[in-house]
Amino acid sequence: MKILLIYPEFPDTFWSFKHALKFIRKKAALPPLGLMTIAALLPENWSKRLVDLNVAPLTDQDLAWADMAFIGAMIVQSQQARTIISRCKSAGLKVVAGGPLFTNEHDHFEEVDHFILNEAELTLPPFLADLAHGEARRVYLTPEFADLRQTPVPLWALANRKSYASMSIQFSRGCPFQCDFCNITALLGRKVRTKQAAQIITEMDSLYELGWRGNIFFVDDNLIGNKHKLKTELLPALIEWRQHRKGITFNTEASIDLADDEALVKLMVKAGFTEVFIGIETPDDNGLISCSKQQNHHRNLVEDVKRIQRAGLQVQGGFIVGFDTDQPSIFQRQIDFIQKSGIVTAMVGLLQAPVGTKLYERLSREGRILGHLSGDNADGTTNIIPAMSLDRLMEGYKSILRNIYSPEHYYQRVRTFLKEYQPPKAVTRVRFKDMLPFFRSVFHLGITGRERFHYWKLLFWTYFHRPKLMTMAVTLAVYGRHFQIICKRQVR
């Protein structure tokens, strides 16, 4: 059997980093970890070919080669997924689909032959067994959750690793919190399930043996969901592993209570973590209470962020406007918080209600659901009728973007961050491969860019005040170009 694993192209979004990746000559931020894991679950004697449309086209030759197409996608890839499915069907291929998009919306994809929903460790084996007997059903789903100790090593060899800025790996699934706008617990449960540390080391070894020496993103929705296993098993194993293997750094996602555990932060930094994304959402306590973000309220969030920064982790933040409790003052409060905290990468979106969440259920009862999500939580769209007038909400949202991603305020925020940040050695080391992106930044940002005054001001400030952070300053300046292009489009 010849299997074509296809990953649809992402639209140009906040997290695509499309306009920043050009500086380092990469085509995409991350490879499709889900499809590479699916490939490892398929019979070994089957031939497998991965086509990630974010880095390479899907050719007629690919379609002619295959016996069957497996498509994995997230909601934001919906439109591209439809195009690919139609093309596969026109080529006479059976189409098998899975991932968050299809788990939530499989009823809307009539052309798909078979759906492998929920977690494939549980739903793929019965499909394969039925397929072998010529009696495969259309839908395979389960209310159960997979034992990650049985998850195989992803087939990273299928990906053209030179095309990506980072690799991805997964330690856990699930989240102990239950924010009412988040569908993670609906999809993956509140009980945090983990792999064994030995599994992660085996996966790391396989990546290292393939020649990978860059960043690795732990895709866990909340890496610190099971702090005990993280502190006693995974992080000590990573620390030991990195003693003999150079060039690897990590980033991940976590909840703000990370700031309460100084020992955990130190362990993460020692293990090679340099960045962490945290859902801040709002500086308004009423908003946090209304969305059940209990881990965030009754805290000094700015000081929490700075504590993590001073320990050696760059904090990226997610923010939301459009809660029922939001007053017109929320827009300036969000701006003030973002600027004061020094969160350079600040993703701000309108409140959305994914299917399966408590928010969706409540707003459905109130008749306030407008339709389907775009899947891009920072594109200035929403599928709800907000309590605030939509016109006022949209104008306030645009005012945030215009402010925080103007060159003046963005570069000011970079300096605020660099003043606090106490980096690990891996971040301060200047490598030869950093030089070409630096010269590109000089030309595109320092000579031809409209931000050139702020670019040179940042570089001179960094040179005299934090010279070891020059590489990071340039990197954040390059990120700024991408964010400015995306936000300008949204405001327009």
PyMOL commands that set and color helices and strands:
alter all, ss='L'
color gray80, all
select helices_A, chain A and resi 18-24+33-41+60-65+75-90+100-108+120-132+148-150+156-158+161-163+184-188+197-209+223-242+256-260+262-271+285-290+301-311+330-341+358-365+390-404+407-420+425-428+432-447+452-465+467-491
alter helices_A, ss='H'
color red, helices_A
select strands_A, chain A and resi 2-7+47-52+68-72+94-98+114-116+139-140+166-169+172-173+193-194+215-218+249-254+273-281+314-321+346-350
alter strands_A, ss='S'
color yellow, strands_A
deselect
rebuild
show_as cartoon
